Amino acid sequence: MTYQSISVTPYSPKIGAEIGNVDLTKPLSKEQIDELKRAFLEFQVIFFREQQISFEDQIRIASQFGPLGKHVGVNTISKTTDNPLVRKFHYDETSKRVSGENFHSDQSCAEVPPLGSMLYNHTVPPHGGGDTMFSSMYSAYEALSPKMKQYLEGLTATHDGTRVFGPGTPISVHPVITKHPDTGRNVIFVNTDFTSHINEVSREESNSILQFLYAHCNRAEWTCRFRWRNHSIAFWDNRCTHHKAIWDYWPNVRSGYRVQVEGTSAPEAGSL
């Protein structure tokens, strides 16, 4: 299907597209909103350039995809702003670490993980740096052997938020293979940051399988690398992607704001 009200340029063969012919500082038409939703599902992460948006603009467009919510983490690097729905992600010469240096799915420790996240960076390092990588969990699942798909079907894993955010953060159990609620496609749903173990096998077996899955999920063949420019936006579908922030720009500044679209139901098990 073609796009009529926006331009859509695929960013890589497996994941990502850059969206043009749209001004996010102004209300969007129904056709534009419908096509943005379609591109979001088709490409898993969509990018925008030269969009000098306000908090109100960011909230308005993200809210078209679902209700906005708050981070479940108790101890996070990002900070709240005057608007409780918007978090500040700012790093400079005083930063000791940055958020999201491992490939992960946002807050998979929650009983209902976020649907997606929209990050707007108004200031990025000069001469490149501070890229974000995205990986398609559709492609990762589809590349598994039939025997491995059969093995993983029906298994569950524990996602422990205290590993990242400390005491008081949720711990939840989700299927290892989930089904995207809108596309119906199967997804590998484990990640380095939050997944502690697979529940139905020994810890030794779990460790080996998880290490295989982590390496498999983040193979270059199904990733893309987004190079930020000032006033760029990345909006990713948390239900079928992993992402990773690359901290190669210290002591330069990378600064922006993120909003979170809430999920509507707990992840559902996929099947062959």
C-alpha positions as CSV (number, residue, x, y, z in Angstrom):
1,M,0.0,0.0,0.0
2,T,1.2,3.5,-0.9
3,Y,1.2,6.6,1.3
4,Q,-0.7,9.6,0.1
5,S,-0.5,12.3,2.8
6,I,3.1,11.6,4.1
7,S,6.3,10.4,2.6
8,V,7.8,7.2,3.8
9,T,11.4,6.3,3.1
10,P,12.6,2.9,4.4
11,Y,15.7,3.2,6.5
12,S,17.0,-0.3,6.2
13,P,15.7,-3.6,4.7
14,K,14.3,-5.0,8.0
15,I,13.3,-2.0,10.2
16,G,12.8,1.7,10.3
17,A,11.5,4.4,8.0
18,E,12.0,8.2,7.8
19,I,8.7,10.2,7.6
20,G,8.5,13.4,5.6
21,N,5.9,15.8,4.4
22,V,4.5,16.3,7.9
23,D,4.8,19.2,10.4
24,L,4.3,17.9,13.9
25,T,4.0,21.4,15.4
26,K,0.6,21.6,13.8
27,P,-2.6,19.4,14.2
28,L,-2.5,16.5,11.7
29,S,-5.3,15.5,9.4
30,K,-7.1,12.2,9.9
31,E,-5.4,10.8,6.8
32,Q,-2.0,11.8,8.1
33,I,-2.7,10.2,11.5
34,D,-4.0,7.0,9.9
35,E,-0.9,6.7,7.6
36,L,1.5,7.4,10.5
37,K,-0.2,4.6,12.4
38,R,0.2,2.3,9.4
39,A,3.9,3.2,9.0
40,F,4.5,2.7,12.7
41,L,3.2,-0.9,12.4
42,E,4.8,-1.6,9.1
43,F,8.3,-0.3,9.9
44,Q,8.4,-0.8,13.7
45,V,10.3,2.5,14.3
46,I,9.7,5.8,12.5
47,F,11.9,8.8,12.3
48,F,11.3,12.5,11.8
49,R,13.7,15.3,10.9
50,E,13.6,19.1,11.6
51,Q,10.7,19.0,14.0
52,Q,11.2,21.7,16.6
53,I,8.3,20.5,18.8
54,S,7.1,21.6,22.2
55,F,5.9,19.3,25.1
56,E,2.3,19.9,23.9
57,D,3.2,18.9,20.3
58,Q,4.9,15.7,21.5
59,I,2.0,14.8,23.8
60,R,-0.5,15.5,21.1
61,I,1.0,13.3,18.4
62,A,2.0,10.4,20.8
63,S,-1.5,10.4,22.3
64,Q,-2.9,9.5,18.9
65,F,-1.4,6.0,19.5
66,G,-2.8,5.5,23.0
67,P,-2.9,7.0,26.5
68,L,0.4,8.3,27.8
69,G,1.9,7.0,31.0
70,K,4.9,7.2,33.3
71,H,8.1,5.2,33.7
72,V,7.9,2.3,36.2
73,G,11.5,2.6,37.3
74,V,12.2,3.8,40.9
75,N,15.8,4.8,40.2
76,T,16.3,6.1,36.7
77,I,18.8,8.4,35.0
78,S,16.1,10.3,33.2
79,K,14.3,13.1,35.1
80,T,10.8,14.3,35.2
81,T,9.9,17.7,33.9
82,D,7.2,20.2,34.9
83,N,4.9,18.0,32.8
84,P,4.6,14.5,34.5
85,L,4.1,12.9,31.1
86,V,7.5,14.1,29.7
87,R,10.9,12.9,30.9
88,K,14.2,14.7,30.3
89,F,17.1,12.7,28.9
90,H,20.2,14.9,29.2
91,Y,23.8,13.9,29.1
92,D,26.9,16.1,29.3
93,E,30.5,16.2,30.7
94,T,29.2,15.5,34.2
95,S,27.4,12.2,33.2
96,K,28.8,9.0,34.6
97,R,26.6,6.7,32.4
98,V,23.6,7.0,30.1
99,S,20.3,5.1,29.9
100,G,19.9,2.1,27.6
101,E,23.5,1.1,26.6
102,N,22.4,-2.5,26.1
103,F,19.8,-3.7,23.6
104,H,16.5,-3.8,25.4
105,S,12.8,-3.5,25.3
106,D,11.6,-0.6,27.5
107,Q,10.3,-1.7,30.9
108,S,9.5,-5.2,30.0
109,C,9.4,-5.8,33.7
110,A,6.0,-4.2,33.9
111,E,2.9,-6.4,33.9
112,V,1.8,-4.4,30.9
113,P,4.9,-3.0,29.2
114,P,4.7,0.2,27.2
115,L,3.3,0.2,23.7
116,G,6.0,2.6,22.5
117,S,8.3,5.5,23.2
118,M,8.8,8.8,21.4
119,L,12.2,10.4,21.9
120,Y,12.8,14.0,20.7
121,N,16.4,15.2,20.8
122,H,16.8,19.0,20.3
123,T,20.6,19.0,20.9
124,V,23.0,16.3,19.6
125,P,26.8,16.0,19.6
126,P,28.7,17.7,16.8
127,H,30.2,15.5,14.1
128,G,27.9,12.6,14.7
129,G,27.8,10.4,17.8
130,G,25.0,9.5,20.1
131,D,23.3,7.2,17.6
132,T,20.5,4.8,18.5
133,M,20.3,1.3,17.2
134,F,17.1,-0.6,16.6
135,S,16.6,-4.3,16.1
136,S,13.5,-6.1,14.6
137,M,12.2,-8.9,16.8
138,Y,10.0,-10.0,13.9
139,S,13.1,-10.7,11.8
140,A,14.9,-12.3,14.7
141,Y,12.0,-14.7,15.3
142,E,11.6,-15.6,11.6
143,A,15.3,-16.4,11.3
144,L,15.1,-19.1,14.0
145,S,15.2,-22.7,12.9
146,P,11.9,-24.6,13.1
147,K,13.2,-26.8,15.9
148,M,14.2,-23.7,18.0
149,K,10.8,-22.1,17.4
150,Q,9.2,-25.4,18.6
151,Y,11.4,-25.5,21.7
152,L,10.6,-21.9,22.7
153,E,6.9,-22.1,22.2
154,G,5.1,-22.2,25.6
155,L,8.1,-21.1,27.6
156,T,7.9,-18.1,29.9
157,A,10.6,-15.8,31.3
158,T,10.9,-13.6,34.4
159,H,11.5,-9.9,33.8
160,D,13.0,-8.3,36.9
161,G,13.1,-4.5,37.0
162,T,15.1,-4.4,40.2
163,R,18.2,-5.5,38.1
164,V,18.1,-2.0,36.4
165,F,16.1,0.3,38.6
166,G,16.4,-1.1,42.1
167,P,14.0,-2.2,44.8
168,G,10.3,-1.4,44.3
169,T,10.4,-1.9,40.5
170,P,8.0,-4.5,39.1
171,I,8.9,-8.1,38.4
172,S,6.7,-9.9,35.8
173,V,6.5,-13.1,33.9
174,H,5.9,-13.0,30.1
175,P,6.0,-15.6,27.3
176,V,9.4,-16.0,25.6
177,I,7.6,-15.8,22.2
178,T,4.8,-13.2,22.1
179,K,2.3,-12.2,19.4
180,H,2.0,-8.6,18.4
181,P,-1.5,-7.5,19.3
182,D,-2.0,-5.5,16.1
183,T,-0.1,-7.4,13.4
184,G,-0.4,-10.9,14.8
185,R,3.3,-11.6,14.0
186,N,5.5,-13.5,16.4
187,V,8.2,-11.8,18.4
188,I,11.1,-12.8,20.6
189,F,10.4,-11.1,23.9
190,V,13.5,-11.4,26.1
191,N,16.2,-8.9,26.6
192,T,19.6,-8.4,28.4
193,D,18.5,-5.7,30.8
194,F,15.4,-7.2,32.3
195,T,15.1,-10.9,31.6
196,S,16.6,-12.9,34.5
197,H,15.7,-16.5,33.6
198,I,13.4,-18.8,31.7
199,N,11.1,-20.4,34.2
200,E,10.5,-23.9,32.9
201,V,14.1,-25.1,32.6
202,S,17.2,-25.2,34.8
203,R,19.2,-22.1,35.4
204,E,22.1,-23.6,33.5
205,E,19.9,-24.3,30.5
206,S,18.2,-21.0,30.8
207,N,21.5,-19.1,30.8
208,S,22.7,-20.9,27.6
209,I,19.4,-20.3,25.8
210,L,19.2,-16.7,26.8
211,Q,22.8,-16.0,25.7
212,F,22.0,-17.5,22.3
213,L,18.8,-15.4,22.0
214,Y,20.5,-12.2,23.0
215,A,23.2,-12.6,20.4
216,H,20.7,-13.7,17.8
217,C,18.3,-10.8,18.5
218,N,20.9,-8.2,18.0
219,R,22.6,-9.5,14.8
220,A,23.4,-6.7,12.3
221,E,21.2,-8.3,9.6
222,W,18.0,-7.0,11.3
223,T,19.1,-3.8,12.8
224,C,19.3,-0.1,11.7
225,R,21.4,2.7,13.2
226,F,19.7,6.1,13.4
227,R,22.0,9.1,13.2
228,W,20.6,11.9,15.1
229,R,20.5,15.5,14.0
230,N,19.2,18.5,16.1
231,H,15.4,18.4,16.3
232,S,15.0,14.8,15.2
233,I,12.5,12.3,16.6
234,A,12.5,8.5,16.9
235,F,9.2,6.7,17.7
236,W,9.5,3.0,18.3
237,D,7.1,0.1,18.8
238,N,8.2,-1.4,22.1
239,R,6.3,-4.6,21.4
240,C,8.5,-5.8,18.5
241,T,11.8,-4.0,18.8
242,H,15.0,-3.7,20.8
243,H,17.0,-0.5,20.9
244,K,20.4,0.6,22.2
245,A,21.9,4.0,23.0
246,I,25.5,4.4,21.9
247,W,27.5,6.6,24.3
248,D,30.4,7.6,22.1
249,Y,30.1,11.4,22.5
250,W,31.3,12.3,26.0
251,P,31.9,15.1,27.0
252,N,29.6,16.5,24.4
253,V,25.9,17.2,25.1
254,R,22.9,15.1,23.9
255,S,19.6,16.4,25.2
256,G,16.0,15.8,24.7
257,Y,12.6,14.6,25.9
258,R,10.7,11.3,25.9
259,V,7.0,10.4,26.2
260,Q,5.7,6.9,26.7
261,V,2.6,5.3,25.2
262,E,1.0,2.8,27.5
263,G,0.3,-0.7,26.6
264,T,-3.3,-2.0,26.7
265,S,-2.8,-5.6,27.7
266,A,-0.1,-8.0,29.0
267,P,1.9,-9.7,26.2
268,E,0.2,-12.7,24.7
269,A,1.9,-16.0,23.8
270,G,2.7,-16.5,20.2
271,S,2.3,-19.9,18.5
272,L,3.7,-21.8,15.4
